[in-house]
Amino acid sequence: MRYLLASTLAAVIAVASPAAKAETSGGSDTPKQQCAIGSVTGVGGSAQSFREYLATPDRDKYRYLADNPIQCKVSDEGRASGCTGVTSLRHERVSVYDDIDSATMAVVARVELDRGTYPVIIVVLKQDVQCEE
């Protein structure tokens, strides 16, 4: 009886493993970019501000970037939160946090604020992220 249970369990695991790998990698059609550390060159910001930036016509993007610099509340412990606005990043090393949708992802980047440089969770375009090996 134990042998039957063990062999059935092993068979289920063997069948489920390839299916689970296919789901986590997005299937064989579209491999999902997965990394923990990367580099970003482009614009990023708070979720709401970044959506507004993307919706801005191309001719006005520079003005939106200049008029909406990233601002955050910084606690006494040195944690940034409640951020608004956008910032330009150039070869900024980031920690990948989470996928937002098919085009954007959340990353943790060091951002220059009024009171210094702090790690902040911001949204960036996936195409702007280059994964490190």
HELIX and SHEET records of a PDB file:
HELIX    1   1 ARG A    2  THR A   24  1                                  23    
HELIX    2   2 ALA A   47  ALA A   55  1                                   9    
HELIX    3   3 ASP A   58  ASP A   60  5                                   3    
HELIX    4   4 LYS A   61  ASP A   67  1                                   7    
HELIX    5   5 LYS A  126  ASP A  128  5                                   3    
SHEET    1   A 5 VAL A 129  CYS A 131  0                                        
SHEET    2   A 5 ILE A  37  GLY A  45 -1                                        
SHEET    3   A 5 VAL A  86  ASP A  99 -1                                        
SHEET    4   A 5 THR A 104  LEU A 113 -1                                        
SHEET    5   A 5 GLY A 116  LEU A 125 -1                                        
SHEET    1   B 2 GLN A  71  VAL A  74  0                                        
SHEET    2   B 2 ALA A  80  THR A  84 -1                                        
END                                                                             
